[in-house]
Amino acid sequence: MSTQENILKVRLDAPAHGGHCVGRHEGRVVFVRHGIPGELVSVAVRDDGEKARFWRGDVVEVHEPAESRVTHFWPQADALAAAARGVLPVGGAEFGHIALEAQREIKSQIFIEQMQRLSGLDAAELGFTGVRAPAGESEDALGWRTRTAFAVDSKGRLAMSPFRSNELIPVQEMPLAHPQINELKLWELPLAGISRIEVAAGSGENPGALVLFIEDGTIAGAAGRAAKRLPEGTSAAALTQVPGSLTDGRGALTRLRGRTWLAESVAGMDYRVTGEGFWQIHRLAPEALVARVMAQLEPGYGARIADLYAGAGLFSAPLAAAVGDDGMVLSIEGAPGTSKDALKNLREHKQAVIVQGRVEKVLGAQLRERNTTLDAIVLDPPRTGAGKQVVSAMGKSGAKKISYVSCDPASFARDSADLLRAGYRLDAVEVLDLYPHTHHMETVGLFVRH
Ligand SMILES: C[S@@+](CC[C@H](N)C(=O)[O-])C[C@H]1O[C@@H](n2cnc3c(N)ncnc32)[C@H](O)[C@@H]1O
């Protein structure tokens, strides 16, 4: 039976990490997207080989809807509307059919389950009371993405892909994108010869947007032609990406108009972020995370603190200001371009040591070389987490407090287990809904040496 024809009727059970609900068919687990626990749904099964340990699928019809089901705000990401048109829904808003409060409740269940299973910790005992929206979030929680990437289809139309698919679906306005991004009307540009577009909206004094065009090599000057048609005040560059990991902030940029970087401003600190260098995606994330990290670490004058996976120095800058001339902030970032931004963003702070390199290689070596220990650490690793090697180096650093910012509850829970073994206890944990209408969440945990 072909994947398209394989429609199963299943009752959805618990939510599973990754944006799915668990369903069962003749004893086999089916990971179902676009459903809500408790619903009776029809699922178009993909990846349905007889030998597969589990199957995956999308809801195409709802027979018994949950009370929290709402009309999806974005027809192209709505699995039901997409099924009616015979196409797949685009990825990136897989919780848009769930009322916001219920989305946060599902994320809370996932967090509790991941912590229990992977670290043995009871989130409720740690004071966890549920996933919360950041202060200042809008009622509909749309327009929050200050960073978005698009593809271009073979007809030169702006497009996005469905989950786990290379198919390209033409799109226009992206409701989760910041209004500054939608106002660019990228779908009206001549995009033949472009394979990908990355766009960012700044928050600094002179916000504006920066558009990066990645050419597919078929039409000379494609990026330049598209850039000319952008609204006045928009910056644009052509980006040649470097393959491999740590690509953020590593591509070669050719300026087309305006600047190749964006100005950002957070809690009185000014930053520049070049090209595709990392910056927190939710418009409220930088402010919310800086406030929590500073409150957890309470950096005193003269303290020695490491900022691991430091990006352009979002946390390093306020930490450097707090520890003053007698302190030290060791700011480690892997992507060369982003690390250069950190150098510029922290140039006025002589107490900031900016090191470009992989944390797992650099942290221990830097502390030995400087013959020093640390008072505290903030780390904000990518989705894969820090891992045993980095946890071991953190344990040996002498740090009494570790503020751990994480975008993945599974790697946070795994690293938590290793931090407990390294002599820390998890004193407080908070989970913020910094990715509304998706299954993602942001955790900020405070580990204290006992
Ligand atoms: C989630 S971002 C956090 C950046 C920064 N803390 C912020 O909030 O803006 C993770 C950063 O880690 C960097 N990175 C990924 N793997 C790394 C590694 N093994 N060593 C050092 N940096 C790494 C990425 O380039 C990215 O800038």
The ligand as an SDF file (V2000), in Angstrom:
LIG
                    3D

 27 29  0  0  0  0  0  0  0  0999 V2000
   21.9620   28.6200   21.1740 C   0  0  0  0  0  0  0  0  0  0  0  0
   23.2660   29.5940   20.5410 S   0  0  0  0  0  0  0  0  0  0  0  0
   23.5770   30.6610   21.9110 C   0  0  0  0  0  0  0  0  0  0  0  0
   24.3440   31.9300   21.6180 C   0  0  0  0  0  0  0  0  0  0  0  0
   24.3130   33.0050   22.6770 C   0  0  0  0  0  0  0  0  0  0  0  0
   24.4780   32.4750   24.0170 N   0  0  0  0  0  0  0  0  0  0  0  0
   23.0420   33.8260   22.5960 C   0  0  0  0  0  0  0  0  0  0  0  0
   22.1390   33.6200   23.4340 O   0  0  0  0  0  0  0  0  0  0  0  0
   22.9310   34.6700   21.6980 O   0  0  0  0  0  0  0  0  0  0  0  0
   24.5660   28.4630   20.5130 C   0  0  0  0  0  0  0  0  0  0  0  0
   25.8790   28.9890   19.9530 C   0  0  0  0  0  0  0  0  0  0  0  0
   26.8450   27.9580   20.1270 O   0  0  0  0  0  0  0  0  0  0  0  0
   27.7070   27.9230   19.0020 C   0  0  0  0  0  0  0  0  0  0  0  0
   28.2590   26.5430   19.0130 N   0  0  0  0  0  0  0  0  0  0  0  0
   27.6850   25.4010   18.5920 C   0  0  0  0  0  0  0  0  0  0  0  0
   28.4630   24.3470   18.9050 N   0  0  0  0  0  0  0  0  0  0  0  0
   29.5500   24.8400   19.5380 C   0  0  0  0  0  0  0  0  0  0  0  0
   30.7010   24.2540   20.1290 C   0  0  0  0  0  0  0  0  0  0  0  0
   30.8830   22.9340   20.1180 N   0  0  0  0  0  0  0  0  0  0  0  0
   31.5970   25.0630   20.7310 N   0  0  0  0  0  0  0  0  0  0  0  0
   31.4170   26.4070   20.7370 C   0  0  0  0  0  0  0  0  0  0  0  0
   30.3440   27.0270   20.2030 N   0  0  0  0  0  0  0  0  0  0  0  0
   29.4270   26.2520   19.6120 C   0  0  0  0  0  0  0  0  0  0  0  0
   26.8390   28.3080   17.8290 C   0  0  0  0  0  0  0  0  0  0  0  0
   27.6250   28.8550   16.7930 O   0  0  0  0  0  0  0  0  0  0  0  0
   25.8950   29.3470   18.4760 C   0  0  0  0  0  0  0  0  0  0  0  0
   26.4100   30.6470   18.3330 O   0  0  0  0  0  0  0  0  0  0  0  0
  1  2  1  0
  2  3  1  0
  2 10  1  0
  3  4  1  0
  4  5  1  0
  5  6  1  0
  5  7  1  0
  7  8  2  0
  7  9  1  0
 10 11  1  0
 11 12  1  0
 11 26  1  0
 12 13  1  0
 13 14  1  0
 13 24  1  0
 14 15  1  0
 14 23  1  0
 15 16  2  0
 16 17  1  0
 17 18  1  0
 17 23  2  0
 18 19  1  0
 18 20  2  0
 20 21  1  0
 21 22  2  0
 22 23  1  0
 24 25  1  0
 24 26  1  0
 26 27  1  0
M  CHG  2   2   1   9  -1
M  END
$$$$
